[in-house]
Amino acid sequence: MRLLMTTAIASLAFAGAAAAQDNEVKLGILFGFTGPIESLTPNMASGAELAMSEVTEAGTFMDGATVTPVRADSTCIDSAAATAAAERMITSDGISGLVGADCSGVTGAVLSNVALPNGMVMISPSATSPALSDTEDDGLFFRTAPSDARQGQIMSDILMENDISTVALTYTNNDYGKGLADSFQAAYEAAGGTVTTSAPHEDGKGDYSAEIGTLAAAGGDALVVAGYVDQGGAGIVRAALDQGAFDMFHFPDGMIGDSLTDQFGDEIEGSRGQRAGNDSPGGEQFVELVGDAFDGTSTYAGESYDAAALILLAMQAAGSSDPADYKGEIEGIANAPGEMIYPGDLGRAMELLAAGEEIDYVGATAVELIEGGESAGNFEELIVEGGELTTVGYR
């Protein structure tokens, strides 16, 4: 009797979802609206929602269906909270795709514990841990941000080209920090650089003087801080400056944001860093499309727009919002051949797909997917000049 009742309830749920699909498709946005990157996530969420509103306003998606965003807080660091939030979005809100999660640890937890058992497609715009490349995903997981296996090489190249041949390294003690630290150290030492020490730090502490004591004792031409700009990474920088231990830093993506220069300004003059970014026409078009609505140059805002766009374009190609139907369309849409699609072109892209034409989604970040949903990726190199982050070039 219980089996029959469960089957009946499931049938009613699927029937309800099918009826809702006629006029509404819900996409989840699972970002750390609280936690160590909370200054970055509002622009990321706005980027994803811009793609959704663009598709809805065009009126060419799934016979005129509207797209509704559903936000939830991953916290960036609490896997249990992120998992519970993802489960709610699937079981209660009825999402058909997930933009997120954001930080690598919670992304891995959501993928393994929620997305995989529920057959839910998720595209992360910012989870960069190399370990995610090897996680079982049944073709459900993609990312528009490049892996830290590549970022580590880029960091090494920048430092060596600027004659910084010895560094102390500290990293936030989680999947993101450890993965990036290992990738960087391997590339840097292979290039002839020396890591004087590699030491983890915990987020949420009020005093990082002990950590700085260890790093300063090891020494180096610069301190590499693989942490979070709104958490321990900022605490490390403040302690280093206050103690006079380091005056030159290198910052990977988790540290790049307006709050970095808001907090430290010209105290970190000449320090460098990198984040995912490119100089393709799509990047400029995205910033123009955003206008004054939010900061389109913010870290991972463009990648978030692209993540949402890819899901919706794949649904259109498949003629279905069921992840089992559209997951196989994502890589083909992201890559050549086909007509190139940039920000602002989503309505036209929907028309092309409905007509059976091929598209090559370039998007805001020159999207190219390789090796089972990995982003080929490009990076923007930055330097602090006059207390502000300034673009040096792209790699």
C-alpha positions as CSV (number, residue, x, y, z in Angstrom):
1,M,0.0,0.0,0.0
2,R,2.8,2.4,0.9
3,L,4.6,1.7,-2.4
4,L,1.4,2.4,-4.4
5,M,0.8,5.6,-2.4
6,T,4.3,6.8,-3.0
7,T,4.1,6.0,-6.7
8,A,0.8,7.9,-6.9
9,I,2.3,11.0,-5.1
10,A,5.3,10.9,-7.4
11,S,3.1,10.8,-10.4
12,L,1.1,13.8,-9.3
13,A,4.4,15.7,-8.6
14,F,5.7,15.0,-12.1
15,A,2.4,15.9,-13.6
16,G,2.4,19.2,-11.7
17,A,6.0,19.9,-12.8
18,A,5.0,19.2,-16.4
19,A,2.1,21.6,-16.2
20,A,4.3,24.3,-14.6
21,Q,6.9,23.9,-17.4
22,D,4.3,25.3,-19.8
23,N,4.7,28.8,-18.4
24,E,7.5,28.8,-15.8
25,V,11.0,27.3,-15.4
26,K,12.8,27.8,-12.1
27,L,16.6,28.0,-11.8
28,G,18.4,27.8,-8.5
29,I,21.2,30.2,-7.5
30,L,23.2,28.7,-4.7
31,F,25.9,31.2,-3.6
32,G,27.5,32.3,-0.3
33,F,25.4,35.4,0.4
34,T,26.8,35.1,3.9
35,G,30.4,34.0,4.6
36,P,33.9,34.6,3.4
37,I,33.1,35.8,-0.2
38,E,29.8,37.6,0.6
39,S,31.0,40.8,-1.1
40,L,31.4,39.0,-4.4
41,T,28.1,37.0,-4.5
42,P,25.6,39.8,-5.0
43,N,27.1,40.7,-8.4
44,M,27.4,37.0,-9.2
45,A,23.7,36.4,-8.5
46,S,22.8,39.5,-10.5
47,G,24.8,38.2,-13.4
48,A,22.9,34.9,-13.4
49,E,19.6,36.7,-13.0
50,L,20.4,39.0,-15.9
51,A,20.6,36.0,-18.3
52,M,17.3,34.7,-16.9
53,S,15.5,38.0,-17.4
54,E,17.0,38.4,-20.8
55,V,15.6,35.0,-21.9
56,T,12.2,35.7,-20.4
57,E,11.9,39.2,-22.0
58,A,12.8,37.8,-25.4
59,G,9.7,35.5,-25.3
60,T,11.4,32.9,-27.5
61,F,12.2,30.3,-24.8
62,M,10.2,27.0,-24.6
63,D,7.2,28.4,-26.3
64,G,7.1,31.6,-24.2
65,A,8.0,30.2,-20.8
66,T,9.3,32.5,-18.2
67,V,12.4,31.9,-16.1
68,T,12.2,32.5,-12.3
69,P,15.3,32.6,-10.2
70,V,15.3,30.9,-6.7
71,R,18.1,32.1,-4.4
72,A,19.6,30.1,-1.5
73,D,22.7,30.6,0.7
74,S,25.5,28.2,0.4
75,T,27.5,30.0,3.1
76,C,30.6,29.1,1.0
77,I,32.0,27.0,3.8
78,D,29.2,25.0,5.5
79,S,28.5,21.9,3.5
80,A,25.6,20.8,5.6
81,A,23.8,24.1,5.1
82,A,24.6,24.2,1.4
83,T,23.3,20.6,1.0
84,A,20.1,21.4,2.9
85,A,19.5,24.5,0.8
86,A,20.0,22.6,-2.5
87,E,17.6,19.9,-1.3
88,R,15.0,22.5,-0.6
89,M,15.3,24.1,-4.0
90,I,14.8,20.7,-5.7
91,T,12.1,19.2,-3.5
92,S,10.2,22.4,-2.4
93,D,10.9,25.0,-5.1
94,G,10.9,22.6,-8.0
95,I,14.0,24.0,-9.8
96,S,15.1,22.5,-13.2
97,G,18.7,23.5,-13.0
98,L,21.2,24.9,-10.5
99,V,23.7,27.8,-11.0
100,G,26.3,27.0,-8.3
101,A,27.5,26.2,-5.9
102,D,30.2,28.8,-5.5
103,C,33.1,27.6,-3.2
104,S,34.7,24.3,-4.0
105,G,34.0,22.4,-0.8
106,V,30.3,23.1,-0.7
107,T,30.1,22.5,-4.5
108,G,31.5,19.0,-4.1
109,A,29.1,18.2,-1.2
110,V,26.1,19.4,-3.2
111,L,27.1,17.5,-6.3
112,S,27.7,14.2,-4.4
113,N,24.8,14.4,-1.9
114,V,22.1,16.2,-3.8
115,A,22.7,16.8,-7.6
116,L,23.8,13.2,-8.4
117,P,21.1,11.3,-6.5
118,N,18.4,13.7,-7.9
119,G,19.8,13.9,-11.4
120,M,20.1,17.7,-11.3
121,V,22.3,19.7,-13.6
122,M,24.6,22.2,-11.9
123,I,27.0,24.7,-13.4
124,S,29.4,26.4,-11.0
125,P,30.8,29.8,-12.0
126,S,33.4,29.8,-9.3
127,A,34.3,26.4,-7.9
128,T,37.9,25.9,-9.0
129,S,39.3,23.0,-7.0
130,P,41.2,20.5,-9.3
131,A,39.6,17.7,-7.2
132,L,36.2,18.4,-8.8
133,S,37.6,17.2,-12.1
134,D,37.6,13.7,-10.8
135,T,34.3,13.6,-8.9
136,E,31.6,11.3,-10.2
137,D,29.0,13.4,-11.8
138,D,27.1,11.3,-14.4
139,G,27.4,14.2,-16.8
140,L,25.6,16.6,-14.6
141,F,28.4,19.0,-13.4
142,F,30.0,21.7,-15.4
143,R,31.9,24.9,-14.6
144,T,32.5,28.2,-16.4
145,A,35.5,29.0,-14.2
146,P,38.8,27.3,-15.0
147,S,40.3,24.8,-12.6
148,D,43.0,25.9,-10.1
149,A,45.3,23.4,-11.9
150,R,45.6,26.2,-14.5
151,Q,45.4,29.1,-12.0
152,G,48.4,27.7,-10.2
153,Q,50.4,27.8,-13.4
154,I,49.3,31.3,-14.1
155,M,50.4,32.4,-10.6
156,S,53.8,30.9,-11.1
157,D,54.3,32.5,-14.5
158,I,53.4,36.0,-13.1
159,L,55.7,35.7,-10.1
160,M,58.7,34.4,-12.1
161,E,58.3,37.0,-14.8
162,N,58.4,39.7,-12.2
163,D,61.6,38.3,-10.6
164,I,59.9,37.0,-7.5
165,S,61.8,33.8,-7.0
166,T,61.0,33.1,-3.3
167,V,57.6,33.3,-1.6
168,A,55.9,32.3,1.6
169,L,52.5,30.7,1.0
170,T,49.4,30.6,3.2
171,Y,46.1,29.1,2.2
172,T,42.6,28.8,3.7
173,N,42.3,25.3,5.1
174,N,39.7,23.8,2.8
175,D,39.4,22.2,-0.6
176,Y,39.8,25.4,-2.5
177,G,42.8,26.6,-0.6
178,K,44.7,23.3,-0.4
179,G,44.0,22.5,-4.1
180,L,45.2,25.9,-5.3
181,A,48.3,25.9,-2.9
182,D,49.4,22.4,-4.2
183,S,48.9,23.4,-7.8
184,F,50.8,26.6,-7.4
185,Q,53.7,25.1,-5.5
186,A,54.2,22.4,-8.0
187,A,54.3,24.8,-10.9
188,Y,56.4,27.4,-9.1
189,E,59.1,24.9,-8.0
190,A,59.2,23.4,-11.5
191,A,59.9,26.8,-12.8
192,G,62.8,27.3,-10.4
193,G,61.0,29.2,-7.6
194,T,61.3,28.5,-3.9
195,V,58.3,28.2,-1.5
196,T,59.9,28.9,1.8
197,T,56.9,27.6,3.7
198,S,53.4,26.5,3.0
199,A,51.0,27.0,5.9
200,P,47.2,26.7,6.3
201,H,45.2,29.3,8.1
202,E,41.7,29.0,9.5
203,D,38.9,31.5,8.7
204,G,37.0,33.3,11.5
205,K,39.9,34.1,13.8
206,G,40.4,37.5,15.3
207,D,44.2,37.3,15.5
208,Y,46.6,36.0,12.9
209,S,49.9,37.1,14.5
210,A,51.0,33.5,15.2
211,E,50.5,32.5,11.5
212,I,52.4,35.6,10.4
213,G,55.2,34.8,12.8
214,T,55.7,31.5,11.1
215,L,55.5,32.9,7.6
216,A,57.9,35.8,8.4
217,A,60.4,33.4,9.9
218,A,60.6,31.5,6.6
219,G,60.8,34.8,4.6
220,G,60.4,35.4,0.9
221,D,60.2,38.2,-1.6
222,A,56.4,38.1,-1.3
223,L,53.5,36.4,0.6
224,V,51.0,34.4,-1.5
225,V,47.6,34.5,0.2
226,A,45.3,31.8,-1.2
227,G,42.4,32.8,1.0
228,Y,39.1,34.8,1.1
229,V,38.9,38.5,0.8
230,D,36.1,38.8,3.4
231,Q,37.6,36.3,5.9
232,G,40.9,34.9,7.0
233,G,42.8,36.1,3.9
234,A,42.1,39.7,4.8
235,G,43.1,39.0,8.4
236,I,46.4,37.5,7.2
237,V,47.2,40.6,5.1
238,R,46.3,43.0,8.0
239,A,48.5,41.1,10.4
240,A,51.4,41.0,8.0
241,L,51.2,44.7,7.4
242,D,50.8,45.6,11.0
243,Q,53.9,43.5,12.0
244,G,55.9,44.7,9.1
245,A,56.5,41.1,8.0
246,F,55.6,41.6,4.3
247,D,54.8,44.5,2.1
248,M,54.5,42.6,-1.2
249,F,51.6,40.1,-1.8
250,H,50.2,37.9,-4.5
251,F,46.4,37.3,-4.6
252,P,44.5,34.6,-6.4
253,D,40.8,34.8,-7.3
254,G,39.3,34.4,-3.8
255,M,41.1,37.6,-2.7
256,I,40.3,39.8,-5.7
257,G,37.4,42.2,-5.1
258,D,36.7,45.8,-4.3
259,S,36.8,45.0,-0.6
260,L,40.5,44.2,-1.0
261,T,41.5,47.7,-2.0
262,D,38.8,49.2,0.2
263,Q,40.5,47.6,3.2
264,F,44.2,48.0,2.3
265,G,44.4,50.6,-0.6
266,D,48.0,51.7,-1.2
267,E,49.3,49.7,1.7
268,I,49.6,46.8,-0.8
269,E,50.8,49.0,-3.6
270,G,52.6,47.0,-6.3
271,S,51.1,43.6,-5.3
272,R,49.7,41.5,-8.1
273,G,47.0,38.9,-8.6
274,Q,44.8,37.2,-11.1
275,R,41.2,36.1,-11.5
276,A,39.2,34.4,-14.3
277,G,38.8,37.0,-17.1
278,N,39.3,37.6,-20.8
279,D,39.4,40.4,-23.3
280,S,37.0,38.9,-25.7
281,P,34.3,41.1,-27.3
282,G,31.8,39.3,-25.0
283,G,33.3,40.7,-21.9
284,E,32.8,44.3,-23.1
285,Q,29.3,43.5,-24.3
286,F,28.4,42.0,-20.9
287,V,29.6,45.2,-19.1
288,E,27.6,47.3,-21.6
289,L,24.5,45.1,-21.1
290,V,24.8,45.4,-17.3
291,G,25.1,49.2,-17.4
292,D,24.6,50.6,-14.0
293,A,22.4,47.7,-12.7
294,F,25.4,46.1,-10.9
295,D,29.2,45.8,-11.2
296,G,29.7,43.7,-14.4
297,T,33.5,43.7,-13.9
298,S,33.2,42.0,-10.5
299,T,34.9,38.6,-10.0
300,Y,32.8,35.8,-11.5
301,A,29.8,38.0,-12.5
302,G,30.3,37.1,-16.1
303,E,30.9,33.4,-15.4
304,S,27.5,33.4,-13.5
305,Y,25.7,35.0,-16.5
306,D,27.2,32.3,-18.7
307,A,26.3,29.4,-16.3
308,A,22.6,30.4,-16.4
309,A,22.6,31.0,-20.1
310,L,24.1,27.6,-20.9
311,I,21.4,25.8,-18.9
312,L,18.6,27.7,-20.6
313,L,20.1,27.3,-24.1
314,A,20.5,23.6,-23.4
315,M,16.9,23.3,-22.4
316,Q,15.8,25.0,-25.6
317,A,18.0,22.7,-27.7
318,A,16.5,19.7,-26.0
319,G,13.0,21.0,-26.0
320,S,12.8,20.1,-22.3
321,S,13.6,21.4,-18.9
322,D,14.2,17.9,-17.6
323,P,18.0,17.6,-16.7
324,A,18.1,14.1,-18.1
325,D,17.0,15.5,-21.5
326,Y,19.2,18.6,-21.7
327,K,22.4,17.7,-19.9
328,G,23.8,16.2,-23.1
329,E,23.3,19.5,-25.0
330,I,25.5,21.7,-22.9
331,E,29.0,20.9,-24.3
332,G,27.8,21.2,-27.9
333,I,26.2,24.6,-27.3
334,A,29.4,25.9,-25.5
335,N,31.7,24.9,-28.4
336,A,32.1,25.3,-32.1
337,P,30.7,24.9,-34.7
338,G,27.7,27.2,-34.9
339,E,26.8,30.9,-34.9
340,M,28.6,32.8,-32.2
341,I,26.4,34.0,-29.3
342,Y,27.3,36.9,-27.0
343,P,25.6,38.7,-24.1
344,G,22.4,40.3,-25.3
345,D,22.0,37.6,-28.0
346,L,20.1,35.0,-26.0
347,G,16.7,35.7,-27.6
348,R,18.2,35.2,-31.1
349,A,20.0,32.1,-29.9
350,M,16.7,30.6,-28.7
351,E,15.2,31.3,-32.2
352,L,18.2,29.6,-33.9
353,L,17.9,26.5,-31.7
354,A,14.2,26.3,-32.2
355,A,14.9,26.3,-35.9
356,G,17.4,23.4,-35.5
357,E,20.4,25.6,-36.1
358,E,23.8,25.2,-34.3
359,I,25.2,27.8,-32.0
360,D,28.6,28.4,-30.4
361,Y,28.0,30.1,-27.1
362,V,30.9,32.5,-26.5
363,G,29.2,34.5,-23.8
364,A,30.8,37.0,-21.4
365,T,33.9,34.9,-20.7
366,A,34.8,33.2,-24.0
367,V,33.3,29.9,-22.9
368,E,34.9,26.8,-24.1
369,L,34.3,23.5,-22.4
370,I,36.8,20.7,-22.4
371,E,37.3,17.3,-20.7
372,G,33.8,16.6,-19.6
373,G,32.5,20.0,-18.6
374,E,35.8,21.7,-17.6
375,S,36.3,25.3,-18.6
376,A,39.4,25.9,-20.8
377,G,39.6,29.3,-19.0
378,N,41.4,32.6,-19.3
379,F,42.8,34.8,-16.6
380,E,43.1,38.6,-16.0
381,E,46.3,39.7,-14.4
382,L,46.0,42.7,-12.0
383,I,48.2,45.0,-10.1
384,V,47.5,47.4,-7.3
385,E,48.3,50.9,-8.5
386,G,47.3,54.1,-6.6
387,G,45.5,51.9,-4.2
388,E,43.2,50.4,-6.9
389,L,43.2,47.2,-8.9
390,T,44.3,47.8,-12.4
391,T,44.3,45.3,-15.3
392,V,47.8,44.4,-16.6
393,G,46.7,42.0,-19.3
394,Y,45.2,38.6,-20.0
395,R,46.6,35.1,-20.1
